[in-house]
Amino acid sequence: MMDILAVVCGAIGFSLIFNMFFSLLYLLSKSAGKGLYRWVTYDDFELLTILIFPFLGLTQYVASRLYEKYNWFKARIILILYSILLLILAILFFILFDLL
């Protein structure tokens, strides 16, 4: 049972790291983030959208909402805070992975 929990914590930590790097791409350019997400999911193939959601979907959802609601400066400041939060959570999940 502990092995399963360790694998789950490792997988969550790994997906949080992917989301953090994707949010840093969104910091560089909104169109680069959207373009990468469309390229990875082929924009109309629903199975890929479901499979890639743990790795890029969370940041895609947050970044698109931020850019719709706020101007580019506020959205980027919030994305920096979001990236820091993802890094902290990833570190915590990797610590749990190591302990279990």
Contacts in CASP RR format, 6 or more apart in sequence:
PFRMAT RR
TARGET T0000
AUTHOR 0000-0000-0000
METHOD contacts of the structure
MODEL  1
MMDILAVVCGAIGFSLIFNMFFSLLYLLSKSAGKGLYRWVTYDDFELLTI
LIFPFLGLTQYVASRLYEKYNWFKARIILILYSILLLILAILFFILFDLL
2 100 0 8 1.000
3 100 0 8 1.000
5 100 0 8 1.000
6 96 0 8 1.000
6 97 0 8 1.000
6 100 0 8 1.000
9 93 0 8 1.000
9 94 0 8 1.000
9 96 0 8 1.000
9 97 0 8 1.000
9 100 0 8 1.000
10 93 0 8 1.000
10 94 0 8 1.000
10 96 0 8 1.000
10 97 0 8 1.000
11 54 0 8 1.000
12 93 0 8 1.000
13 89 0 8 1.000
13 90 0 8 1.000
13 93 0 8 1.000
13 94 0 8 1.000
13 97 0 8 1.000
15 54 0 8 1.000
15 55 0 8 1.000
15 58 0 8 1.000
16 86 0 8 1.000
16 87 0 8 1.000
16 89 0 8 1.000
16 90 0 8 1.000
16 93 0 8 1.000
17 86 0 8 1.000
17 90 0 8 1.000
18 55 0 8 1.000
18 56 0 8 1.000
19 55 0 8 1.000
19 56 0 8 1.000
19 57 0 8 1.000
19 58 0 8 1.000
19 59 0 8 1.000
19 86 0 8 1.000
20 59 0 8 1.000
20 83 0 8 1.000
20 86 0 8 1.000
20 87 0 8 1.000
20 90 0 8 1.000
22 33 0 8 1.000
22 36 0 8 1.000
22 55 0 8 1.000
22 56 0 8 1.000
22 59 0 8 1.000
22 60 0 8 1.000
23 59 0 8 1.000
23 62 0 8 1.000
23 63 0 8 1.000
23 79 0 8 1.000
23 82 0 8 1.000
23 83 0 8 1.000
23 86 0 8 1.000
24 83 0 8 1.000
25 32 0 8 1.000
25 33 0 8 1.000
25 36 0 8 1.000
26 32 0 8 1.000
26 33 0 8 1.000
26 59 0 8 1.000
26 63 0 8 1.000
26 79 0 8 1.000
27 76 0 8 1.000
27 79 0 8 1.000
27 80 0 8 1.000
27 83 0 8 1.000
30 63 0 8 1.000
30 67 0 8 1.000
30 72 0 8 1.000
33 60 0 8 1.000
33 63 0 8 1.000
34 64 0 8 1.000
36 56 0 8 1.000
37 56 0 8 1.000
37 57 0 8 1.000
37 60 0 8 1.000
40 48 0 8 1.000
40 52 0 8 1.000
40 56 0 8 1.000
41 48 0 8 1.000
41 49 0 8 1.000
41 52 0 8 1.000
42 48 0 8 1.000
59 82 0 8 1.000
62 79 0 8 1.000
62 82 0 8 1.000
63 75 0 8 1.000
63 79 0 8 1.000
66 74 0 8 1.000
66 75 0 8 1.000
66 78 0 8 1.000
66 79 0 8 1.000
67 75 0 8 1.000
69 75 0 8 1.000
70 78 0 8 1.000
END
